[in-house]
Amino acid sequence: MTLRRQILAVISLVFLGILVGLLVFSVRGTRDYLEQQLASHAQDAATALSLPLAQSLGRDDLVLAELNVASVFDRGFFKRIVVTDAKGKVLVERELPEKVAEVPQWFTHAFALSSPGGEAFVSSGWRQLGKVIVQSQPEYAYQYLWKSAREVALWILLAYVVALFLSHLLLQIILNPLYAIERSARAIQERRFEQIVTQPAARELARVVRAMNDMARRIAEILDAETAKVERFRKQVLHDELTGLDNRRSFDLHLGELLSGPEPHIHGVLVGLELNGLKDLNTGGGYLRGNALLQSVARISGEVLQSHARISARLSGVSFGFVLIDVDFEEGRQLAQQCLSKLQEVLADVEDAGVSCSMGAVPFSPGEQKSHLMARLDLAIEAARQQGRNSLIASSQLDTGLDTLGSERWRALIQHALNDNRWRLLAQPVVFLEDRRLLHQELMVRLLDEQNGLVPAASFVPMAMRHKLMPEVDRAVVLLAVARLRGHGAPAMPMAINVSLQSVRQRSFVDWLRGVLREQGPQAQLLSFELTCFGCSQDIEAARAFASMVREQGARFGIDRLGLDALSTRVLRQVPPDYVKLDSALIHEVDGEEVSGDWVNAIAALARSMDVQIVAQGIESEMDARRLVGIYDAGQGYFFGKPEPV
């Protein structure tokens, strides 16, 4: 039970006890007052009745005495009237049974009214003739007491409700700082260091809030400094200072990742651009004019191609490269043509210096050799140069297999695999570098075609993404992993599962996965879920919500392929993981030139300052494994084991 509920319950019980006590005391006080009134009423009636009885009894006229008694008794306010002589003999007696209408019986038992009698002597001169005894009927007193008790109870109930409501508001105001402190503590657990805005009036809570804010601010300042260091080194290694684009090294690393990494895109277009005659412009007009032209080319190309460009880089002094994803060849050609049309306006200003532009555009597919792709692009650019000034050659010699019929066949194949559960899991170990203990097994999925052949993910995942089937594919993989977790004879192995951004963005998938993890109970801690750095950067909020959900259910969250993306540090800060897997290209930068090594070490330092485990990918030899001990926590690669069916 929360602190607020406990305090509210105590306050409620205290108020309830006080108000019930007030109700009881009020009813008892009214009862005592009514008893006094009954006694006074009986005494007054006895005194008033003694005068006519004195005349009747003085003449020994019992009939008249009975008439005197009857005239008073028949009014209905009396329970009993008795007239006795001087020796105590009953001369006249009238009595009605006690009856109480419209009042619950339990109430009359709980608050019984005593009806004391009134007495008066009957005398004639100095001679005592007898005595009259009168006892009032308590029915009307009970009815009044019951009505009064109900009214008081209603007001007390209203006061109780108002008191609870005001207590709730007061507790809300008092405990709001505690809720803010709790949220801040949770944020720190998730490596987010937010300030508490609420300033409590209570001095003790105010001190706690200030301490929490100071701690969060100091840690955030340290992480900000580490982040700035990573960004500074990244720009030195991968950034072209003049144009603001990536440089050739970044282009090669990103393109290699795109062609062979875990995010295959089955359709894309590589656009290349070269400026002709820039050397003469620099010689005749000065480097400032040439630099301004390069900056204009980078700006215009970025504006036209930005929506589809995964990679934008200056490859050399006069050449640029742009990798467009999620576009077919015709759309890529049109974008390149729009870019050329915009550039011609800028090139017209330097036409007198003989500067022109040659552009080439070629499609690519996953698995293609980078050298082969760049050779095709060079041929297209050279053909454009031979064609004339400011020309574009778009070569579609690559058959991407993305015609409508082929796309539908892929869709049918994937749907058939989903319906019949035609999947095969492979697992690759991820081990600690220090002692080679298993961190987890990364699960990879293969599709079984009609001939039971294994179809690699690079072939079917792009088409599953195109047809919005990745949430269904990820569900199938999770169910296979859970089945393996439950059916494992020996102690179950920790497993890591890659999920797509499509799945993370789908509310129904996230809710379904939450239910699955909840069913696993303590075994959920053996599961980890990974999202690529690029996927996280595309939707920070969805990635953060997914990571929080996974952790709430006891599982772990990791970021795959961290490092090369320009938003890597932002992703690491805003979507703090339990572990990261650095891009395989980065392990070769550790012993590279000084700036490259500083850049990679800065990434590792930032992750360590956030208490995040670091996994190096692409370890292929004993030498790689040995030199990375102490730099990274764990490693993954063919040296430790290739993906094997499980």
N, C-alpha and C positions, 0 to 999 in steps of 0.2 A: 504494500500500500504506500502511495506517495506521501511525502511530508504534508502537503496541502490537505490531503484527505484525512490524515491522522489528526491534524490540528482542527480541521473542520468538524470531525467526529467528536472530538473532546469538547469543543465549544458548543456543539449541538446538544450533547448530553448535559452539559452544565446548564444551558438555557432551558432545556426541557425539564430538568429537575427543579430549577427555580420557579418556572412557570406553573408546573404541576403543583408544587408546594403552595404557590399563591392561590391557585384555584381551590385547593383543599381548605386553606385558611379562610378564603372568602366565603365558601359555602358553609363552613362551620360557624363563622361569625354571623352570617345571615340566619342560620338555624337557631343560634342562641338568642338573637333578637326576636325571632318569631315565637320562640318558647316564652320569652318574657311578655310578648304581646298576648299570647294565649292565656297566660296566667292572669294578666291584668284584665283581659276581656271576661274571664270567668269570675274574677273577684267583683268586677263592676256589675255583672249580671246578678250575682248572689246578693249583693247589697241592695240593688234596685228591687229584686224580687222579695226581699225580707219585709218591706213595708206593707204591700197588699196581703202577704201571708199573715202578718201580725193581726190584721183585722179579721181575716177568715178564721184563723185558729183561735182568736180571742172569743169568737162566738161559736166555736166548735163546729164550724161549717166546712167539712172536708170537701164537699162538692165544689164550693167556691174556691177552696184551696187548689183543687185539681184544675179548675178552670184557669186560675192564675198561673199555675205551672205550665199548662198546655199552651196558653197564649204566648209564652216566651219560648218554649221548647220547639213549637211548630215552625219557628222561623228558620230552622235548619242549621244554626250556628253552634249547636251544642250537642255534645255526645251523651251527657248524662246529667239529670237533675234529680236530687233526692231531698225530701223533706222529712225530718224526724222530730219526735217530741222531745221533751226535756230529758227523758230517760233513754233516748237513743232509739226508740222504736220507729220504724219506717212508717210514715203516714202516707206519703205520695212518692212515687218513683217513676220517672220516664227515662228511657235509655234507647239509643240507636247503635247498631253495630258499626264499628269503625270501617269506613270504605274510602279508598283513595283512587279516584278516576284520573286517567290521562297522565299518570306518573308511573315509570317503570318500577317493578317490584324491587329490583336490585338497588335502586336509588333509595327507596324507603328503608331498606335494610341497612344500607351503608350510612345513611344520615337520618336515623330514627329520631322523630320529634317526641319529646315527653310533653304531655299535656297536664300540667298540675291543676288541681281543682281550686276553686275559690269558695270560701265559707263565710256565712253571715248568721248571726243569732237572730231569732224571731222572738220579740218580747212585747209585752203590753204593759206600759208603765215600768214598775220595778219587777214585774213577774216575767220570767223567761219561759216562753212557750215551746221553743224548739230550735232547730237549726236547719238551714238550707245549704246544700252542697251542690256546686255547679262545676262541670268539666266541659271545656270547649271542644268542638269537633275540629281535628287537625287537618281535614281534607284540603281546605283552601290554603292553609299554610304550606302543605306539601306541594301543591300546585305552584304557589308563588316561589317556593324554594327551587323547584325544578326549572321553572322559567328563568329565574335569576342565574342558576348554575349554567344553563345553556348559553345565555348571553355572555357571561363572564368567560366561559370556555371558548366561545367564538372569538372574543377579543384577544384572549391569550394565544389562541392558535394563529391569529393574524399577526400578533406581536412576535411569535416564534418564527413565522415565515419571513417577516421583515428582518428580524435579527439574523437569520441564516443568510439571507441575501446580502445584507450589509457586511456580514463576516466574510462571505465569499469575495466580495469586492475588496475588502481590506486585505485579505490574505493574498489576493491577486497582486495588489500593489506592493505588499511587503515582500512576496516571494518572487516577483519578476526578476530581480537581480540574481536570485539563485538559479532560475531557469536559464538566464543569460550565461551564468558561470558554467552551468552544465553543457550548454551548447558550445561554449568556447573550449571546454575540455574535450568534447567529442571532436571538434574541429582540429585540435592539436593532435589527437590520436590519428586523424586522417591526414596529417601533415599540412593542415591549413591553419594559418595563424591570423585569426581575425580579432579585431578589437571589440570589447564590450562597450556598447554605446550607453546602455542604461546605467545611470549613476544613482545608487540607492541612498536614501536618507539616513539609514542606520549606519553608524560609524564603523561598526565591525564589518558589515558587508562591503562598505565603501573601501576599506583597506584591502579586503580580498580581491575586489574588482580591480583596484589599482595594481596589485601584485600580479594578477593574471594578465592584465594589459601590458605591464612592463615585460613580463616573460615572453609573451607572444611577440611584442615589438622587437625585442632583442634577437629572438630566433629568426624573425622575418628579415631583420637587417642583415644577419649573417647569411641567410639563404639568398637575399637579394644581391649581396656582394659576390657570392659564388655564381649566381646566375649571370651577373654582368661579366664575370671573368670568362664563363663558358661562351657567351655571345661574342665577346671580344676576340677570343681565340678562333671561334667558328668563322667569324668574318675574315680574319687573317688567312685562314686556310681555304675557305670555300667561297669567298665573296670577292666580286670585282668592284673595287672602290670607285672607279670612274663612272660606271653605268648603273651601279646598284643591283646588278643581276648576279647570279652565281658565276663562278669561274669554270675553267675546263675540268679541274679536278672534281668539283662538285657535280658537274654534268656527267662525267664518266661513272662516278660512284652511284648516282641516282639512276642513270640509265641501266647500269648493270643490275641494280636491285630490281628495277621494273621488269626487266626481261627474264630474270631468274628467281625473283623473290616470291614471297607467299601471297602477293597481291597481283596475280596475273590479270591483265586486261587484254582480252582477245582482239580488241580493235583499238587502233591508235595510229597517229600520223606524226612522223618526224619532219619538222620544217627547218631548213637551213637557209641562212642569209649571209651573203658576202658582199662587202663594199669593194668596188674596183676603183683604183685611182686615188685612194686615200693618201698614199705616200706622196704623190705629187701635190695634193692639197696641203699636206703638212709642210712640204718644202716651200711652196709658193705663198701660202696664206698663214703659215704659222700653226703650231700645235694647238693653240687655243681654239681655232676655227675647226680643226679636225676633232678635237675632244667634244666640242659643242655638237658636232654632227653625230658622233657616236652616242652621246646622251639622248639626242632627239630620236635616233633610231631605236634605242632601248625603250624610251618612253612610249613611242607610238606603237611599237610591236607589243609591248606589255598591255596597252589599252585595248588593242584589237583581239589579242589571243589570250588574255588573262583568264577568262571564264573557263577555258578548257586546257590551259597550259599547266601541266604538272611540273615541268622543268623549264626554266627560262635562264639561259646562260650566255655569256660572252666566251666563245671558244678560243679566240685568239685576238690579235689586234684589230682584224677587219671582219671577223666572222661571228655569227650568232647561231644558237641552236634552241629550238623550242619543241618539247615533246607534248603533243596534244593527246589526251586520253578521252575515252567514251565518245569518240566521233568516228564516223565511217570515212572512207577515203574521199568521197565527194564533198562532204561537209568540211573536211580538213583542207581540201583544195580551195574551196570558196573562202574560208577564213584566211588562207595564205594570200589569195588574190586581193581580199579587202585590205590586208596589211600592206601589200605592195602598192595599192592605189593610194593609201594614206602616205606612204613613204615618198612617193613621187613628188608630192607637194614640197617636201623638205629637200629632196635631191635636186629640184629645179633651181634652188638658190645656189647650188655648187656645181651646176652643169657646166659653167664656164671653166671649171678646173678639171673637167673630164671625169668627175665622180659618178658612178652608176651603181646599180644594185643587181645582183643575180640571186634568184631564190629557187630552191628545190623542195619538193614535198614527196615523201615516200611512206607507204603504210608499213607497219611492223606487226609481229605476232609474238606471243610468249615463246621463250626458248630459242629465239633467233640469236645468232652470234652478234655481239656488238660490232665487231670489226666488219662483218658482212653488211650490217645495216648502215654503218657509216660509209662504207664503200659505195653502196647504192645511192646514198645521199650526195656524196661527192660527184658521182656521175651525173645526177640530176642537176646539180649546181653548174657543173661544167657545160652541160648541154644548154642551160639557160644563158650562160655567158656567151656561148657560140651563137645563140639565137639573136642576140642584140642587147641593147641597153635596157635595163629595168625589165627583165623578163622573168617568167616563172615557168618551170617545168615540173609538172606533177606526174610522177611515174607510178602507174598502178600495176607494175609487173608482178607484184606479190599477190597471190590469190589467198585472201584471208579466210575464205570459206564462210563468210557471213551473209550469204544470200538468204532470203527468207526461208526457203525450203530447208537449208542446212540448220538454220536457227530453230525451226520447228522440230526437226529431228532431234536436236540436242534437248529441247524442252521435253519431248516425249520420253527420251531415254532417262532423263533425270526424274521425271514424274513416275516412270515405271520403277525406278530404283527406290523411290520414296514409298510407293504402294507396296512393294514386295520386300522392302528392307534389304536391298541388294547393296550392301556396303561392307567394306573390309577395313578394319582398324590396323594401323601400323603404329609402332611406338619407338621413339628414340630417347635414350637416356640423357638426362642432364645431371651432372655430378659436381660435387664440391671439388675445387682444384686442390685444396690442401691435402685431403685424405681419400679422395675419390669415392666418398659416400654418395648415394643416390639422393638428389634433391627431388626430382620427379621424372616421370616419363611424359614426354610431349606426344600427344596423340595426333596422328595424321590419318586422313580418311581417303580411301580409294573407292571408286564406283565400279561395280561389276556389270559389264555389258552382257549382251545376250549370249555370248560365247564364254561367259565367266572370266573374261579378260579384265585385268586391272586398268582402269582409266585414271591417270594421275589428276590431282586437283587442278593443276595448271590448265588442263583441258576442259573440265566441266564446271569449275567454279565461276569463270567469267560468264558462261551462259546461264548459270543459276542466278548470278547477280542481275543479268539483263532481264530475266523473266521473274525477278523478285521472289525467287525460291530459296534464298539462303537461310531465312528463318526456319523453313522446313528441314533443310539439310542439317542445320545446327541442332535442331531438336533430335534428329535421328542419331547424330554423333553423341549427344549428351545421354540419350537413352542407352546406347551401346556401352558408354563409359560407366553408367550407373549399374547396368547389368553385370559388367565385369567387376565392379566394386563389390556387389552383393554376392556374386558367385565364385569369388576367388577363394580357393581352398586354403592357401597359406595366408599370412597377414597381407592385406591389400596394399598395393603399391600406390604412392601418390601419383596423380595424373594431372596433366595440364591440357586444357582444351582451348583451341582457337575459335573465337566467335567473330562474326562479321558485323560491320556497322549497321547493315540492314536489320539484323536481329536485335541489336542493342536499341535501335530506334523504335522497334515495334513493341508497344505496351503489352500486347497479349503474350509475346514471347517472354518478356521480363517477368510478368506475373506467373506464367507457367513454370519458368525456371525457379522462381522463388518457392513455389509449392514443391517442386522436385527436391530441392535442397533441404527444405524443411522435413521432408519425409526421410531423408538420410540420417538425420540426427547428428550424433558426434562424427559419423563417417564423412560428413560434408567437408571437414577440415582436410581431407585427403585430396580434394579437388581444387584446381586452380583454373581460372579463366583468363585468357589473354586477348587483348585487342591491340591492333597495330598502332604505332605512333601516328601514322597518317590518318587512320580511322578516328582516333581520339581528337586530332586537330580539326577534323571536319565537323564534329559536334561535341564540344566540350561538356555541355550540360548533360547530354544523354550518357556520355562516358562516365561522368562523375556519379550520376544517379545509379548507373549499372554497378560501378565499383562499390558504392555504399551498400547496395542490396546484397551483393555477393558476400561482403564482409559480415553483414548482419546475420547471414545464415551460416557463418563459420568457415566459408571457403576463402580462397585467396584471389587476388587480382594482380595481373601483370601486364606490362606494356612491352610489346614485341617490336623489333626493328627500330629501336631508339637511336638517335644520334645524327643521322644525315638530314632529316627534315629540319627546315629552318625554324619550325615551331616546337622543336623537341624540348627546349628548356621550359617553354610556356606550358606544354602538356605535362611535363614532370612536376611543375609547381601546382598546376590547377587540377590535375587528376592524379594525386599521389598514389603510386602502386605499392604493393608489397615487394615486388621485384621488377627489374627491367632486363630485357635481353637486348644488348647492344648489337647494332648491325655488324655483320661479319666483316665488312670492309674496314671497320674501325680497329680491329685487332692488329692490322698491319701498320697502323699509324702510331702505335705505342712506341716503337723503336725508330720511327721515321725522323724527319727533320725536326728541329727543336720546337717550332711553332705547332706542328701537327701533334707531337707528343704532349705538349702543354694543353692543347685543346682536348684531347682524349682524357688526360688526367684530370682536367677541370670538370668534365662530365662525370667522371667517377667520384670526384670529391663532392660535387653537388648531390649525387645520389646517396653517398655515405652520410652526409650531413643530415639527410632526411631519413636515415635509418632504412634505406632501401637496398635490398640485395641486388648485386650486379652479376649478370650472366653474360659471358662472352660467347658469341656464336661463330661457327666456321672454323673450329679448331681441328686441324687435319693431321697434326704430327705431335710427337713427344716434345719436340723443341718448343712448339707453340704453347703446349700445356705447361711446361716448366717455366717459361719466361713470364707467364701471366699469373703465376702464383703470387699472392700478396697484392696484386693489382685489382683483380676481380675475385668475386666469391666463388663462382661456379662457371662451368663451361659446357658447351654443346658442340658436337661435330662428329664427323666420321671416325675420328681417332678414338672416341669413347664408345662408338657403336652407331651403325647405320640403322635407319628405320626398318624394323622387323615386324611381320604380322603377329598379332596377339589374339 
